[in-house]
Structures are given as C-alpha cells and as structure tokens.
C-alpha cells in the first residue's frame, strides 16, 4: 500500500522548470496525451525549417497548464543531437537585462561569462549561422520580456537576420502578445507564426489521469480486480469535469491526485494504521460487490474523498479570487451567460444592459477591454484575437454556481444573481407551495 500511494503521488508531480538533464528520456515518453495535433504542428515546423536551412520564429500561447512547454520539450527529446542544439530558458528565473549572456552561456555550455550584453548579442549573431547544429531556442514565460520591448523585438528578429538558421519559440499565456507587442516587426517584413493551445477538454483530462494511473498499476503488476478497487467509479470523471469547468489547467488535476494520496496517508496515521507492510486489499467477489448496497468501503479512494479534496481546493479558492475582482470585471462575468453567441460584441452589449440593471455607469469599449483582460488573465475566460469584434470568440471557464457562491450576500449584485436562477426552477418551487396549500384546503373540505 505504501508503494502504491508513493508511486501515485510521484506520477502526478509536475515540474514547471525543466533543466537540460530533463531532456533525456526513453522513446516511451515521446507522447503527450491530448496534444497530438499541436505536437505534429511543432514537428512539421521544425522539420520544414531544418530542410530549408532557414531561421524562423513561432509564438506558442494558451492558458496556464495546457501543455505548451511540455509538448515542445517532449518533442525536442526526439531530435537527433548531432543535428540540433536545444536551449531552454525560463524568462522568469533570470534577469531579463542579462538574457543575451544567458543565451550565449547556454549555447556554449558555459557556467559564466565576462561578456557584457552587447558583446553577448553580437557573439550570438555570429554563432548562429556558423554553429555545427541547428539551434532551437525556447524562451518560456516570455511575456515578462514585454516590459522591455526593445529586447523582445530584438529576440524575435534573431531568426530573420542574414544567414540565420535559428528556430525561436516564445511561450506565454497571452493570446495577443504578437499583435500587441511585436506589431512593429511586420513593417520589416517579419511575420511571426502563432500556435494556440486550446484548454484541455474533459475527455482529454480523463485520458491523462487514467494513463498515468495505468503506468503505476503496471509497475506494481496489479491484477484487474485490484485495479478496479483503487478509485471508485466516476471519481476520476468527477476530477476531469471539475478541472474542465474551471480553467482546464492540467496541473490542478495533478494537485488533486497528490492531495488524495496525502490525505490517505494522514487518515492511516490518525487511525494508528501502519501501511509499511499493508498489502493492496483483495476485493470481495464481483457478484457480492455489485449487489452490496454500500460498497464504497471497498475502494481505496472514494468519491467522497475526491469531493473533500476538490471542495477545499476549488470552492474556497475560486470564491476568494472572485471576491477581489474589480466591480466591472464582475459584471462582465455575470454578462457572459444566456447568450446564443459569446463574442466581444455580444458580451459588451450584455454588459451594458447589466450595468443599467444595477445602476452602474458602463465603460467605453477601450476601458471595457481592460476589465475583460482581468477575466482572461485570471483564467476565467479566453478570447480569440481577431480584427473584427464579432469574431473575437470567447469561452468561459467558470460556472453560475461560482458566482452565486462568491456574491450571494452582496446586495449590489442581487438582481444579477436573480437572473442566473432558471425561471423553471423558481416556478417549480412556487407550484409545489401552491399544491401543498390546495391539498390542505381539500382536507378541510372533507
């Protein structure tokens, strides 16, 4: 039992910052569940530019926890080392003003350098066309470089310099970084390609969870009967559904799995149960098990266990986040429901109507966009960038219940909360009350 819990916990450990040593894996690890299309697109991009001998740049964007870095780094493991040199830098972990020296050190495998930034940049420019392998430069969390626009533009220009063969990959959450911060490159004839990682679907999240658990079960050589009692039916589906309805951050599902193992350890300790020598239990016969009215005790992880962990993780966290939102961003969240089509224009119109209901002065579109950015940057919404406002499609990653939980005691939003409650339910409740009263009258007549 101890080994099972330990392996499950370790299998759902998520490393955000990968080092060079993490790029060495067996071929069995070359697949990223749920990201087959993106994997193929990245692979085609690399192979095409290797064959042509040209440099190029690709901006990879999407919500946190959608597999952007993992997919690219997994692909980089498959590339022949005699043909490619992969350099990975997480921009949040370095001083951006020294990014050129960091890149230079990584290419040359140096621990330190006395070169200043201008010298390092020039050395990089000289190295790229003369290097014995094609350099793949991965700049993760590149949105932090936006604060230094000169550096950001200079980095994305590197693949397009004369004789450059560099492949540059910038990774960040912002869907519109290229249009907002790199628009000047188009005047120089440089067009940056964009690859958007969409949020994981519920079925994809479930597939990832089951896949990792299957690896654990295989390592322990568990029987089918033993595998069947690890997680109660529908418990994994419940996790996948919650993550999908939140912001589809796959890392949150890993956190749920780790919390489940931690709480299971704690329950054994509280009950003075030693798990060092404990074996995985043998289930009762299938027929008896299926006929039992309460078979939840047969499972190591029950639905109640999952509900307990998810409540502590999501309900409180989401509520706290929403309560600290700016007022107009809150109105925007309310305005996204009950629309046939959800895009920038329809949301803005709905927002203005809701402002009238609660007697707010509505924002102009420019300021509305800033309030909408608060919703997207916190993972509650995603918006596809487009020149035409009615084609800026929006997807929401929160529920009506989230809004009710956060603002049910806030008078100012009372009218908006009322609109969230389906009229059918309210009418049904009223009908039940009327029915009871009629019954009492009938009894009196008798």
Secondary structure, DSSP 8 states (H G I E B T S, - for coil): -HHHHHHHHHHT---SS--GGGG---GGG---TT-HHHHHHHHHHHHHHHHHT--EEEEEEESTTSSHHHHHHHHHHHS-TTTEEEEEEEGGGS-GGGHHHHHHHHHHT-S-----HHHHHHHHHHHHHH-SSEEEEEEETGGGGGGSHHHHHHHHHGGGSTT---EEEEEES-TTHHHHHSGGGGGGT---EEEEE----HHHHHHHHHHHHHHHHHHHT--HHHHHTTB-TTHHHHHHHHHHHTT--HHHHHHHHHHHHHHHHHHHHHTT---SS--------HHHHHH-S--GGG-SB-HHHHHHHHIIIIIHHHHHHHHTS-HHHHHHHHHTSS-SS-BHHHHHHHHHHHHHHTT-----HHHHHHHHHHHHHTTSEEE---SSGGG-BEEE---HHHHHHHHTT-GGGHHHHHHHS-HHHHHHHHHHHHHHHHHHHHHHH-
